[in-house]
């Protein structure tokens, strides 16, 4: 693919430091960060823009998207990345968090960014997916 993106063997679209894929053709699943970020490297604005770009490549032919973003691997970030808006096609955003650090980052994102879509934190991926899918059910 162009722009440094490639499709991994398990159907992940891999950016510079983030990866994304479709879950059952109705939810974009994004995993933030690289091994360096998992070890405490700073996830900065360029990394956040990489995530937006990877998602953009997946949703090009869609008017809207439900997005599950796994932030559990991000340990350290900048205020600038927290100010980045979510993808403009996102109608609902579930942030998958783990321990106290990702919970703090998720809450900081919710407090700083003005979301135009429903956004919620989850510690359980299945619950996050169910909540995202509720949006599709209420439309039909």
N, C-alpha and C positions, 0 to 999 in steps of 0.2 A: 504494500500500500504506500501511498504518498505521505509526505509530512512526517516520516519517521514512525508511523503507526504500522503495526503488524497484527495479524490474527494469530493467536497462540493455538497450539494443538487442541486445546479444550474449548475453542471458540471464544476466547477472551480477545477483545481488541486492546492491544497493549500500547500505551503512550510512553512518554519519557519516564514517568514515575508512577502512573496510575493505570488501572485496567478496568474494562467494562464489558458487559455482555447482556444479552437479552435473557430473561427468565420467562420461559413459556410464551414468548412473543408479546407479553403485556407489561413487563416491568424491566426497567434498566437497572442492573445491579452494578454498582461502581465500588471498587476497592481502592481507597486512597493510600498512597505512599509506597515506598520501596523498602528493601531491607535496612537501608541507612536510617530511614525515618522510624522504623520499628525499634531501632537502637537509640533513638533520641535525636537524630539529625533534624534540623529545622525544616518544617514543611512551610514553604513560603508562597508568595503571590504567584510566582511563575509555576509552581507545582499545582496550585489551585486552578490556574488558567489551563494547565495541561488536562486536568480532570474535566473542565468544561468543554475543551476541544474534543476529547475522546467521546464524551456523551454526544456532542454535536454530530460526530461522524455516524453514530448509531441511529439518531433520531431524525436524520436529514429528511426522510420521506414521511415523517409523522407530524401531525399538527400539535400534538401534546404527548406528554409522557409521565408515567408514574416512575419515581426514582427511589431506589434503595441504595443509600450511600453508607458503606462500611468505613467508619473512621477509627476503628479500634487500634489500627496500627500506627496512628499518628500520636506521637508523644510530646512534640514541641512544635509550636507554630508562631506565626507573627500576627499582629493585629490586622495588618493589611489583608491577609488571606481570609480572615474572619469577616471582613467587610465585603468580600466578593458576593454578588448575588448568586442564587441557585440558577440552574439552566432556565432560560426564558420559556421553554416548552414544558417545564415541570408543572403539573397540576396538583401533585401531592409529593411530598418528600419525607421519607423515613430515614432517620439517622441511626445507624446501628452502632451502639456504644458498648464498651466493656467495663473496664475498671474506672477508678476515680478520675484519671487523667482525661480519658475520652469523654466521660460525662461532663467534666468541667469545660472541655472544648466545645462539646455540643450545646451546652447551656450558654456559653459565651456567644456562639454563632447565633442562637435564637435571640439573644438579647441585643446583639449589635446589628444584625442584618434585618432589614424590613422585608419579610417574605410576602410574596403575592399569592402564595399557595399554602394549603394546610401543611404544616411541618410538625413532626413529633419524634421524640427520642425513644428508642427501644433497646433492650438488652437481649431480646430473643428474636432471631431472624424470622421464624415462622409467624410470630405475632405481627411483626412489621409487614410481612407479605400479605397477611390477612387484612390488615388495616388499609394497605394500599389498594387491594382488590375491592374493598368496600366502595371505593370511588367509582369503579367501573360498574358495579351492581346498581348504584344509585342513579347512574345515567341511563341504564337500559330499562 
